[in-house]
Amino acid sequence: MSSDHAIEPAIKPPYLGLLNAISIAERNAGRYLKAWADVTPDPDLRRALSLVAARETTHGDVFRQRIERLGFSLLDKDDDPELAERLRVLGDPARSDAEKVRSRRRDAAAEASVDAFFASLDDKVADESVDALTRDTLRWYVHEERDSRSLLRAAYARAEAAAG
């Protein structure tokens, strides 16, 4: 057997934990947004939730694949201890969409934290110590996340207006 084709051990990049956390959070978000989409009577809200749920699920898969391509496996830890509660609340057909929107609303500090997280990803995209494919994946992810936030904000506003 020639050593020319030997597989070198994977070197753990410092951003592997970030990719892992994104994968898990996105997969979980896809689950609870789909649960809501499946029970809402509002067709416009259903379309928005379904689109974003599909995106979130895809993000989870893409980041898992990126981890695997780097030579590692997803460490499936419980990063979202509130997942069961989110599934229960958002998947409950007896709760109104307006009530679900209120349960999802973030205060100004939480919104600022999300904005700061995306800004930190923008920094990773510009960091040439991060491999090119991961930078491209993060760039795509941040653009889709910002678009999804905008889409959901508009859908939530319409749902609240319809509820009075």
C-alpha positions as CSV (number, residue, x, y, z in Angstrom):
1,M,0.0,0.0,0.0
2,S,1.4,3.3,-1.1
3,S,1.6,6.1,1.4
4,D,0.8,8.6,-1.4
5,H,-2.9,8.0,-0.8
6,A,-2.9,7.9,2.9
7,I,-5.6,10.0,4.5
8,E,-4.3,12.7,6.8
9,P,-6.0,13.3,10.1
10,A,-8.4,16.2,10.0
11,I,-7.3,19.3,11.8
12,K,-10.0,20.8,13.9
13,P,-10.8,24.3,12.8
14,P,-11.5,26.8,15.6
15,Y,-14.9,27.6,14.0
16,L,-16.1,24.0,14.1
17,G,-18.2,24.6,17.3
18,L,-19.9,27.5,15.5
19,L,-20.8,25.4,12.5
20,N,-22.1,22.7,14.9
21,A,-24.3,25.2,16.9
22,I,-25.7,26.7,13.7
23,S,-26.6,23.2,12.3
24,I,-28.5,22.2,15.4
25,A,-30.3,25.6,15.9
26,E,-31.3,25.7,12.3
27,R,-32.6,22.1,12.3
28,N,-34.6,22.8,15.4
29,A,-36.0,26.1,14.0
30,G,-37.1,24.2,10.9
31,R,-39.0,21.7,13.1
32,Y,-41.0,24.3,15.2
33,L,-41.7,26.6,12.3
34,K,-43.1,23.7,10.3
35,A,-45.2,22.7,13.2
36,W,-46.8,26.1,13.2
37,A,-47.2,26.2,9.4
38,D,-49.0,22.8,9.6
39,V,-51.7,24.2,11.9
40,T,-52.2,27.9,10.9
41,P,-55.5,28.6,9.2
42,D,-53.9,31.7,7.5
43,P,-52.7,30.7,4.0
44,D,-50.3,33.7,3.7
45,L,-48.7,33.0,7.0
46,R,-48.5,29.3,6.2
47,R,-46.6,30.1,3.0
48,A,-44.1,32.3,4.8
49,L,-43.6,29.8,7.7
50,S,-43.3,26.9,5.3
51,L,-40.6,28.7,3.2
52,V,-38.6,29.7,6.3
53,A,-39.0,26.3,7.9
54,A,-37.6,24.7,4.7
55,R,-34.7,27.1,4.7
56,E,-33.9,26.5,8.3
57,T,-34.0,22.7,7.8
58,T,-31.7,23.1,4.7
59,H,-29.3,25.3,6.7
60,G,-29.1,22.6,9.3
61,D,-28.3,20.0,6.7
62,V,-25.8,22.2,4.8
63,F,-23.8,23.0,8.0
64,R,-23.9,19.3,9.0
65,Q,-22.5,18.4,5.6
66,R,-19.9,21.1,5.9
67,I,-18.7,19.7,9.2
68,E,-18.6,16.2,7.7
69,R,-16.6,17.5,4.7
70,L,-14.1,19.0,7.1
71,G,-13.6,15.5,8.5
72,F,-15.8,15.7,11.6
73,S,-19.3,14.7,12.7
74,L,-22.1,16.8,14.1
75,L,-22.0,16.7,17.9
76,D,-25.7,16.5,18.5
77,K,-25.9,18.2,21.9
78,D,-29.0,19.8,23.3
79,D,-28.3,23.4,22.4
80,D,-32.0,24.2,22.4
81,P,-33.5,23.1,25.7
82,E,-36.7,24.9,24.9
83,L,-37.4,22.9,21.7
84,A,-40.2,20.8,23.2
85,E,-41.9,23.9,24.5
86,R,-41.7,25.7,21.2
87,L,-43.1,22.6,19.4
88,R,-45.9,22.4,21.9
89,V,-46.8,26.1,21.7
90,L,-46.4,26.7,18.0
91,G,-47.9,23.3,17.0
92,D,-51.0,23.9,19.1
93,P,-54.0,24.5,16.7
94,A,-56.0,25.9,19.6
95,R,-53.6,28.9,20.0
96,S,-54.1,31.9,17.8
97,D,-51.5,33.0,15.3
98,A,-51.4,36.4,17.1
99,E,-50.6,34.6,20.4
100,K,-47.8,32.6,18.6
101,V,-46.4,35.8,17.1
102,R,-46.3,37.4,20.6
103,S,-44.5,34.3,21.9
104,R,-41.8,34.7,19.2
105,R,-41.3,38.4,19.7
106,R,-37.9,39.4,20.9
107,D,-37.1,42.4,23.1
108,A,-34.7,45.1,21.9
109,A,-31.7,43.4,23.7
110,A,-32.5,40.0,22.1
111,E,-32.8,41.7,18.6
112,A,-29.5,43.4,19.2
113,S,-27.9,40.1,20.2
114,V,-29.1,38.5,16.9
115,D,-27.8,41.4,14.9
116,A,-24.4,41.1,16.7
117,F,-24.3,37.4,15.9
118,F,-24.9,38.1,12.2
119,A,-22.2,40.8,12.3
120,S,-19.8,38.3,13.8
121,L,-20.6,36.0,10.9
122,D,-19.9,38.8,8.5
123,D,-16.5,39.0,10.2
124,K,-15.9,35.3,9.7
125,V,-16.8,35.7,6.0
126,A,-14.0,38.3,5.7
127,D,-11.5,36.2,7.7
128,E,-9.2,34.5,5.3
129,S,-8.1,32.0,8.0
130,V,-11.6,30.5,7.5
131,D,-11.5,28.2,4.5
132,A,-13.2,29.6,1.3
133,L,-16.1,27.1,1.2
134,T,-17.0,27.8,4.8
135,R,-16.9,31.5,4.2
136,D,-19.2,31.1,1.1
137,T,-21.5,28.9,3.2
138,L,-21.7,31.5,6.0
139,R,-22.2,34.3,3.5
140,W,-25.2,32.4,1.9
141,Y,-26.6,31.6,5.3
142,V,-26.5,35.2,6.6
143,H,-28.2,36.5,3.5
144,E,-30.9,33.9,3.7
145,E,-31.4,34.5,7.5
146,R,-31.7,38.3,7.0
147,D,-34.3,37.7,4.2
148,S,-36.2,35.2,6.4
149,R,-36.3,37.7,9.3
150,S,-37.8,40.3,7.0
151,L,-40.3,37.8,5.5
152,L,-41.4,36.7,9.0
153,R,-41.7,40.2,10.4
154,A,-44.0,41.1,7.5
155,A,-46.1,37.9,7.9
156,Y,-46.3,38.4,11.7
157,A,-47.4,42.0,11.3
158,R,-50.2,40.9,8.9
159,A,-51.3,38.1,11.3
160,E,-51.4,40.6,14.2
161,A,-53.3,43.2,12.1
162,A,-55.8,40.5,11.1
163,A,-56.4,39.6,14.8
164,G,-57.1,43.2,15.6
